[in-house]
Every structure is written in C-alpha cells, then in structure tokens.
C-alpha cells in the first residue's frame, strides 16, 4: 500500500467516533467462550478518555483494556485506530507459502495489507508503510489484540500493556499464543480463513478451479470438464446463467483468495468426488438405456438427433436414443472422463484409494455390460429401416473391443491399469474373473485378451507380495 493510500485509510477511520462509541457500549459482554468471563465494570467503558484522539486507556472491540500512558500521542493514536471499532477484516491467514518450515505466519487483511509474525522475526512486520523504526502500526496492534482475545489464560492482568513494536503484550507475546495454541485453533476461534494449500495464482487457474468446484451444482449435470467448454446452442438458460455466476465468483476469488478458500471449505474435495461419481454412474445407465430405446423404437426425429449429438457428452435432452456407434462414442467419452478425473486427484489425499475403487467400479460396470453385448443388437427389430450389417455398426462389443485399429487405446483396461491395482482387484475380483471368462469365450482380439489377463493376474501377484511386505490392510469401500 502506498503512503497516499494509507493516509486516505487513516482519514476515513478518524471520522468514526460516535458510531464507534455506540458499538463499543453494546459490547460490554464477553464476545465469546474464549474471553476471560470476568466482570467488566461498567465504569471502565464510560471513561471520558474514549472520546479523546489520544486516550491513555484504550478498550478494544474485544473488550480488552490497554494502558498506553507511556506511549507518545502518535502511538496512542495508532493503538486507538487499531483497537477501537474499525473496518479491518481478515481475508485469510497462512504459514509462509514458500517456506512453511520457517515458522512465519502471514495475516492478509483487507486493502492488501499483510502482517507477518513469528519464526525468527524479532517483531511483527506490516507492509502498510507506517510500521517503521521498530514501532507497530494499527494493523499490528489490531492483530495482537485479536490473537490475545483467544487466550483467556493471559487476561487476568488489567489493564494490559503493549510494547511499542507490538511484539509483546504484558507477560506474553502473540507469537507464543500462536505457537502454543496453533495457528489453526486461533483462526478457528476468530472465524478466520486459514489457507493450508496453494491457491490458484492466475485468473485462468482460478476460473478453472472455481468452475470445477461449482460444476457440482450445474443444472444439466455437466461434468467438471464440460462445464468449462464454450456454450453450445443447446446450453439451457439455467446452465448459461450458471456459467455467468461461476465467472462472477471467480472474479471475486482472484481478488481475495479468502473467498476461494471459504468456497472450497463448503464444496470440499470429498463432496466433489461423490457428485462426480453420481453423475458418471447415472450417465452409464442412461447411455445403455438409450441404446435399448434405439433398439426397441428406432431413431428419433433425425434433425433433433443430429443437433443433440454435436457434443457427444451433451445429455441435455431426455429420452435420448443412441445407435451402436453413438453409444460406443459416449462410452469412450465416459471412460476418458473417469481417466481425466483420476489423473487430477492428489494421490496423497486420504481418500485417494476410495476414489480408485469407485472409479474402478464404474469402469468395470461399463466393461461388464459391453462384454455382455457381443450380439447383433438389431437382430429382432420391428421398426422397419434396414439395420446395418457390419458388426462394427450393430455389435457394441465389436465396436469397442472386437475391431481394434492402430493407435486405439485398450477400452477400459488402459484406465484400469493406472489405478492402484491392489485396491481394484481386492474389491472387484469376482466380476473381473467373470469378464475374463466371457472374453475367452468371445472372439476377443488376442492383444486385448492378453492385456486383460496380464492386468488381472500379474497385478494380483504383485498386490499379494506388496501385502506380504507389511502394508497394513485398509477398508477401501465407501
Ligand atoms: Zn500496518
């Protein structure tokens, strides 16, 4: 913040006098369970000094009393501005983002002010420009008062006394309180947002992350990646409004990462994962259903169908009918969506393994149902039109597995192989065996059958030896 900005800020706050006094009077009760719980004599908040610009006793908005009689008028003014009713708001706090081990804590306050304390620092440091020559600014006094208010054990002595640099209050220091209680617990008491992981740095990264998160509420059940795609003419008004809303929130979040952190606390990664798999599971069954509808009733109005299939994943219209090639395209897109989602997961997260199990369940369901459809789907149709005779166009198994061309990935197996295999096998062993048997009975391309067998049996051996080597077994099912 420039000196000019700072002087404007100070000017604004000096105007708050009567309203501030009124607000303070309303706050004679201890503000929370963390306050000392002692009686505060009424007389102490009616001191005439409170109307002076440089009183010797300052009562903070936390109702803590500070004796600043040894301070000169400039420092007294700073204490008063920091502690009495003001507009200061914590955006978020964090350990050093670059060096979390240096013990320095950063407090980001509105108006791009940030205060750093702890670690090897002798005294708090603020970037506002007023914190020079070892003297604290109003932000540092404010921060010290806030932190102290969470530690009732230090509040017996009244009134309290600051050191001029704001590093100590009476017999304690804000840093000691932070170290003893932990930053997380202090932030929790004060309802401050604590940043534990990186937040997106650029506007684009922020918009991406926000749209991923907000896709859980997307009215047409779009998956995270689809929610980001440019609007198609078929995007409903609700979805369009939703995209505008997401962009608006992203703008706020890039200006204040605290907003992003709060939204992520609500739409936490576990919730995002559950919603993702609910959508995937529902799409899998709708896709097979749409093929069944096609087989039973034939195509719908062709122009509508063409429109709808511009985007292979667009599910905006109900009563979808899909012929074999279109159904195959959708299933491939679903497998890719699962693959992308798994790739984006942080492998160190506690429920990374349950994600793998759930992804495997979806993938194996798809494979199981495709292997079951190694037939000419149109054999018994009653709806006229001549059905295609090429098995790639009438047999879902052939379309996806039985007619490989160079460069094709191995349907489902390629993604299954990227998951933690011990978990996949332990949870899906029986169905994998059943699929293996059906593949052997079908005219499965050798390369596919071999890959499947290697996946099931080699990884089983490997998983067994890993388990023997002492990895504790955990329950993976959600
Ligand atoms: Zn400052």
Boltz pocket constraint, residues with backbone or C-beta under 6 A from the ligand:
constraints:
  - pocket:
      binder: B
      contacts: [[A, 113], [A, 126], [A, 127], [A, 128], [A, 129], [A, 130], [A, 131], [A, 137], [A, 138], [A, 139], [A, 140]]
      max_distance: 6.0
